[in-house]
Amino acid sequence: MKEVQHAMVRLMNTADGKKVLEHLKSRTLNRILAPDATTQELWYLEGQRAMIAYLDNLIEQGKKE
């Protein structure tokens, strides 16, 4: 797991990596669904947000090592 964490730090520490991560965050964390969104749409978005949180966690753990 540490290898993956370190790889994420190296990858996302580049200008392109930062740009991609910010784009992913803008498409997920900053997205607001309409009040009439279906349960499936909410689940789908939450899954995307969970993946971004997982990537952020990998990066943070990799920086600590």
N, CA, C and O atoms as CSV, one atom per row, in Angstrom:
chain,resi,resn,atom,element,x,y,z
A,1,MET,N,N,0.828,-1.194,0.000
A,1,MET,CA,C,0.000,0.000,0.000
A,1,MET,C,C,0.871,1.256,0.000
A,1,MET,O,O,0.525,2.254,-0.632
A,2,LYS,N,N,1.989,1.206,0.701
A,2,LYS,CA,C,2.866,2.374,0.762
A,2,LYS,C,C,3.383,2.753,-0.627
A,2,LYS,O,O,3.578,3.930,-0.928
A,3,GLU,N,N,3.602,1.740,-1.469
A,3,GLU,CA,C,4.065,2.026,-2.830
A,3,GLU,C,C,3.019,2.827,-3.594
A,3,GLU,O,O,3.355,3.755,-4.330
A,4,VAL,N,N,1.763,2.471,-3.419
A,4,VAL,CA,C,0.676,3.196,-4.089
A,4,VAL,C,C,0.584,4.615,-3.542
A,4,VAL,O,O,0.394,5.564,-4.303
A,5,GLN,N,N,0.716,4.762,-2.242
A,5,GLN,CA,C,0.656,6.086,-1.630
A,5,GLN,C,C,1.766,6.980,-2.176
A,5,GLN,O,O,1.523,8.132,-2.535
A,6,HIS,N,N,2.973,6.448,-2.237
A,6,HIS,CA,C,4.102,7.226,-2.751
A,6,HIS,C,C,3.925,7.542,-4.236
A,6,HIS,O,O,4.279,8.631,-4.687
A,7,ALA,N,N,3.385,6.603,-4.984
A,7,ALA,CA,C,3.131,6.837,-6.407
A,7,ALA,C,C,2.111,7.964,-6.588
A,7,ALA,O,O,2.264,8.803,-7.475
A,8,MET,N,N,1.074,7.984,-5.750
A,8,MET,CA,C,0.065,9.046,-5.837
A,8,MET,C,C,0.692,10.407,-5.534
A,8,MET,O,O,0.384,11.396,-6.200
A,9,VAL,N,N,1.561,10.457,-4.541
A,9,VAL,CA,C,2.220,11.718,-4.213
A,9,VAL,C,C,3.053,12.195,-5.399
A,9,VAL,O,O,2.991,13.365,-5.775
A,10,ARG,N,N,3.830,11.291,-5.986
A,10,ARG,CA,C,4.654,11.674,-7.137
A,10,ARG,C,C,3.786,12.126,-8.311
A,10,ARG,O,O,4.072,13.136,-8.954
A,11,LEU,N,N,2.739,11.378,-8.578
A,11,LEU,CA,C,1.858,11.690,-9.700
A,11,LEU,C,C,1.144,13.020,-9.511
A,11,LEU,O,O,1.137,13.860,-10.411
A,12,MET,N,N,0.554,13.208,-8.357
A,12,MET,CA,C,-0.255,14.395,-8.130
A,12,MET,C,C,0.577,15.609,-7.730
A,12,MET,O,O,0.031,16.696,-7.541
A,13,ASN,N,N,1.878,15.441,-7.599
A,13,ASN,CA,C,2.759,16.557,-7.291
A,13,ASN,C,C,3.245,17.253,-8.560
A,13,ASN,O,O,3.981,18.237,-8.485
A,14,THR,N,N,2.845,16.756,-9.708
A,14,THR,CA,C,3.180,17.407,-10.976
A,14,THR,C,C,2.100,18.423,-11.317
A,14,THR,O,O,0.993,18.374,-10.782
A,15,ALA,N,N,2.432,19.332,-12.204
A,15,ALA,CA,C,1.440,20.329,-12.624
A,15,ALA,C,C,0.233,19.652,-13.258
A,15,ALA,O,O,-0.907,20.027,-12.982
A,16,ASP,N,N,0.478,18.651,-14.109
A,16,ASP,CA,C,-0.634,17.945,-14.746
A,16,ASP,C,C,-1.454,17.163,-13.730
A,16,ASP,O,O,-2.682,17.140,-13.811
A,17,GLY,N,N,-0.793,16.526,-12.781
A,17,GLY,CA,C,-1.498,15.773,-11.757
A,17,GLY,C,C,-2.401,16.665,-10.924
A,17,GLY,O,O,-3.542,16.309,-10.627
A,18,LYS,N,N,-1.883,17.824,-10.549
A,18,LYS,CA,C,-2.688,18.781,-9.774
A,18,LYS,C,C,-3.897,19.255,-10.581
A,18,LYS,O,O,-4.999,19.395,-10.051
A,19,LYS,N,N,-3.668,19.500,-11.870
A,19,LYS,CA,C,-4.749,19.959,-12.734
A,19,LYS,C,C,-5.850,18.900,-12.847
A,19,LYS,O,O,-7.038,19.216,-12.779
A,20,VAL,N,N,-5.442,17.656,-13.018
A,20,VAL,CA,C,-6.405,16.556,-13.144
A,20,VAL,C,C,-7.175,16.370,-11.844
A,20,VAL,O,O,-8.395,16.211,-11.869
A,21,LEU,N,N,-6.482,16.387,-10.711
A,21,LEU,CA,C,-7.154,16.203,-9.422
A,21,LEU,C,C,-8.147,17.336,-9.163
A,21,LEU,O,O,-9.254,17.090,-8.684
A,22,GLU,N,N,-7.768,18.552,-9.472
A,22,GLU,CA,C,-8.699,19.677,-9.290
A,22,GLU,C,C,-9.910,19.538,-10.202
A,22,GLU,O,O,-11.029,19.863,-9.804
A,23,HIS,N,N,-9.697,19.062,-11.408
A,23,HIS,CA,C,-10.819,18.848,-12.322
A,23,HIS,C,C,-11.773,17.788,-11.768
A,23,HIS,O,O,-12.991,17.964,-11.789
A,24,LEU,N,N,-11.202,16.688,-11.274
A,24,LEU,CA,C,-12.041,15.629,-10.700
A,24,LEU,C,C,-12.828,16.146,-9.497
A,24,LEU,O,O,-14.002,15.816,-9.325
A,25,LYS,N,N,-12.182,16.947,-8.679
A,25,LYS,CA,C,-12.875,17.510,-7.518
A,25,LYS,C,C,-14.004,18.439,-7.950
A,25,LYS,O,O,-15.087,18.426,-7.364
A,26,SER,N,N,-13.745,19.241,-8.972
A,26,SER,CA,C,-14.792,20.166,-9.418
A,26,SER,C,C,-15.985,19.417,-10.004
A,26,SER,O,O,-17.114,19.903,-9.938
A,27,ARG,N,N,-15.745,18.237,-10.576
A,27,ARG,CA,C,-16.818,17.433,-11.171
A,27,ARG,C,C,-17.577,16.606,-10.136
A,27,ARG,O,O,-18.648,16.074,-10.427
A,28,THR,N,N,-17.026,16.500,-8.933
A,28,THR,CA,C,-17.670,15.649,-7.930
A,28,THR,C,C,-17.974,16.408,-6.640
A,28,THR,O,O,-19.137,16.533,-6.256
A,29,LEU,N,N,-16.950,16.912,-5.976
A,29,LEU,CA,C,-17.150,17.546,-4.671
A,29,LEU,C,C,-17.950,18.833,-4.765
A,29,LEU,O,O,-18.706,19.164,-3.852
A,30,ASN,N,N,-17.791,19.555,-5.851
A,30,ASN,CA,C,-18.483,20.835,-6.004
A,30,ASN,C,C,-19.803,20.717,-6.754
A,30,ASN,O,O,-20.436,21.727,-7.063
A,31,ARG,N,N,-20.215,19.499,-7.045
A,31,ARG,CA,C,-21.440,19.277,-7.813
A,31,ARG,C,C,-22.649,19.244,-6.874
A,31,ARG,O,O,-22.613,18.629,-5.808
A,32,ILE,N,N,-23.690,19.904,-7.285
A,32,ILE,CA,C,-24.931,19.937,-6.506
A,32,ILE,C,C,-26.041,19.340,-7.366
A,32,ILE,O,O,-26.238,19.736,-8.515
A,33,LEU,N,N,-26.745,18.402,-6.800
A,33,LEU,CA,C,-27.861,17.785,-7.521
A,33,LEU,C,C,-29.150,18.559,-7.246
A,33,LEU,O,O,-29.285,19.225,-6.220
A,34,ALA,N,N,-30.066,18.461,-8.157
A,34,ALA,CA,C,-31.367,19.107,-8.007
A,34,ALA,C,C,-32.162,18.427,-6.892
A,34,ALA,O,O,-31.908,17.267,-6.569
A,35,PRO,N,N,-33.117,19.137,-6.307
A,35,PRO,CA,C,-33.926,18.548,-5.241
A,35,PRO,C,C,-34.683,17.284,-5.675
A,35,PRO,O,O,-35.015,16.441,-4.842
A,36,ASP,N,N,-34.949,17.160,-6.960
A,36,ASP,CA,C,-35.692,15.987,-7.427
A,36,ASP,C,C,-34.776,14.854,-7.899
A,36,ASP,O,O,-35.215,13.956,-8.617
A,37,ALA,N,N,-33.506,14.900,-7.494
A,37,ALA,CA,C,-32.566,13.850,-7.890
A,37,ALA,C,C,-33.036,12.505,-7.341
A,37,ALA,O,O,-33.565,12.413,-6.233
A,38,THR,N,N,-32.830,11.477,-8.141
A,38,THR,CA,C,-33.222,10.133,-7.715
A,38,THR,C,C,-32.223,9.573,-6.703
A,38,THR,O,O,-31.105,10.068,-6.564
A,39,THR,N,N,-32.650,8.553,-6.021
A,39,THR,CA,C,-31.773,7.879,-5.071
A,39,THR,C,C,-30.529,7.349,-5.784
A,39,THR,O,O,-29.421,7.421,-5.253
A,40,GLN,N,N,-30.721,6.822,-6.977
A,40,GLN,CA,C,-29.595,6.288,-7.742
A,40,GLN,C,C,-28.589,7.387,-8.088
A,40,GLN,O,O,-27.380,7.166,-8.026
A,41,GLU,N,N,-29.084,8.560,-8.448
A,41,GLU,CA,C,-28.189,9.679,-8.745
A,41,GLU,C,C,-27.403,10.095,-7.512
A,41,GLU,O,O,-26.215,10.405,-7.606
A,42,LEU,N,N,-28.055,10.104,-6.365
A,42,LEU,CA,C,-27.380,10.441,-5.116
A,42,LEU,C,C,-26.308,9.409,-4.775
A,42,LEU,O,O,-25.201,9.772,-4.376
A,43,TRP,N,N,-26.626,8.138,-4.929
A,43,TRP,CA,C,-25.658,7.073,-4.662
A,43,TRP,C,C,-24.459,7.180,-5.591
A,43,TRP,O,O,-23.313,7.036,-5.165
A,44,TYR,N,N,-24.736,7.435,-6.863
A,44,TYR,CA,C,-23.685,7.537,-7.864
A,44,TYR,C,C,-22.723,8.677,-7.518
A,44,TYR,O,O,-21.505,8.500,-7.543
A,45,LEU,N,N,-23.277,9.838,-7.197
A,45,LEU,CA,C,-22.448,10.980,-6.840
A,45,LEU,C,C,-21.667,10.708,-5.560
A,45,LEU,O,O,-20.496,11.073,-5.456
A,46,GLU,N,N,-22.302,10.077,-4.600
A,46,GLU,CA,C,-21.602,9.769,-3.348
A,46,GLU,C,C,-20.450,8.809,-3.597
A,46,GLU,O,O,-19.401,8.925,-2.963
A,47,GLY,N,N,-20.628,7.869,-4.505
A,47,GLY,CA,C,-19.535,6.965,-4.867
A,47,GLY,C,C,-18.374,7.719,-5.493
A,47,GLY,O,O,-17.213,7.422,-5.212
A,48,GLN,N,N,-18.680,8.689,-6.339
A,48,GLN,CA,C,-17.624,9.508,-6.940
A,48,GLN,C,C,-16.896,10.313,-5.869
A,48,GLN,O,O,-15.670,10.415,-5.886
A,49,ARG,N,N,-17.647,10.876,-4.951
A,49,ARG,CA,C,-17.037,11.658,-3.870
A,49,ARG,C,C,-16.171,10.785,-2.984
A,49,ARG,O,O,-15.108,11.208,-2.529
A,50,ALA,N,N,-16.627,9.571,-2.742
A,50,ALA,CA,C,-15.839,8.643,-1.928
A,50,ALA,C,C,-14.515,8.306,-2.613
A,50,ALA,O,O,-13.495,8.158,-1.939
A,51,MET,N,N,-14.517,8.184,-3.926
A,51,MET,CA,C,-13.283,7.893,-4.649
A,51,MET,C,C,-12.304,9.057,-4.548
A,51,MET,O,O,-11.105,8.837,-4.375
A,52,ILE,N,N,-12.789,10.279,-4.651
A,52,ILE,CA,C,-11.920,11.447,-4.512
A,52,ILE,C,C,-11.354,11.507,-3.092
A,52,ILE,O,O,-10.176,11.811,-2.904
A,53,ALA,N,N,-12.183,11.222,-2.106
A,53,ALA,CA,C,-11.705,11.197,-0.725
A,53,ALA,C,C,-10.637,10.123,-0.543
A,53,ALA,O,O,-9.665,10.333,0.183
A,54,TYR,N,N,-10.809,8.978,-1.195
A,54,TYR,CA,C,-9.823,7.896,-1.144
A,54,TYR,C,C,-8.497,8.353,-1.764
A,54,TYR,O,O,-7.430,8.112,-1.199
A,55,LEU,N,N,-8.568,9.012,-2.925
A,55,LEU,CA,C,-7.347,9.511,-3.569
A,55,LEU,C,C,-6.649,10.544,-2.685
A,55,LEU,O,O,-5.429,10.509,-2.530
A,56,ASP,N,N,-7.420,11.456,-2.112
A,56,ASP,CA,C,-6.844,12.454,-1.202
A,56,ASP,C,C,-6.174,11.790,-0.009
A,56,ASP,O,O,-5.103,12.212,0.428
A,57,ASN,N,N,-6.805,10.757,0.511
A,57,ASN,CA,C,-6.252,10.034,1.650
A,57,ASN,C,C,-4.935,9.339,1.270
A,57,ASN,O,O,-3.972,9.373,2.035
A,58,LEU,N,N,-4.897,8.717,0.100
A,58,LEU,CA,C,-3.651,8.103,-0.368
A,58,LEU,C,C,-2.524,9.132,-0.448
A,58,LEU,O,O,-1.393,8.863,-0.043
A,59,ILE,N,N,-2.845,10.295,-0.968
A,59,ILE,CA,C,-1.849,11.344,-1.110
A,59,ILE,C,C,-1.356,11.804,0.263
A,59,ILE,O,O,-0.152,11.933,0.485
A,60,GLU,N,N,-2.288,12.049,1.177
A,60,GLU,CA,C,-1.905,12.494,2.515
A,60,GLU,C,C,-1.066,11.452,3.256
A,60,GLU,O,O,-0.082,11.796,3.911
A,61,GLN,N,N,-1.454,10.192,3.153
A,61,GLN,CA,C,-0.686,9.129,3.805
A,61,GLN,C,C,0.712,9.006,3.182
A,61,GLN,O,O,1.692,8.758,3.884
A,62,GLY,N,N,0.790,9.182,1.870
A,62,GLY,CA,C,2.075,9.110,1.192
A,62,GLY,C,C,3.011,10.237,1.586
A,62,GLY,O,O,4.227,10.052,1.613
A,63,LYS,N,N,2.460,11.398,1.891
A,63,LYS,CA,C,3.277,12.531,2.318
A,63,LYS,C,C,3.850,12.325,3.717
A,63,LYS,O,O,4.908,12.863,4.041
A,64,LYS,N,N,3.162,11.555,4.536
A,64,LYS,CA,C,3.596,11.315,5.917
A,64,LYS,C,C,4.769,10.339,5.990
A,64,LYS,O,O,5.528,10.352,6.959
A,65,GLU,N,N,4.915,9.519,4.999
A,65,GLU,CA,C,5.956,8.477,5.004
A,65,GLU,C,C,7.281,9.040,4.581
A,65,GLU,O,O,8.272,8.312,4.526
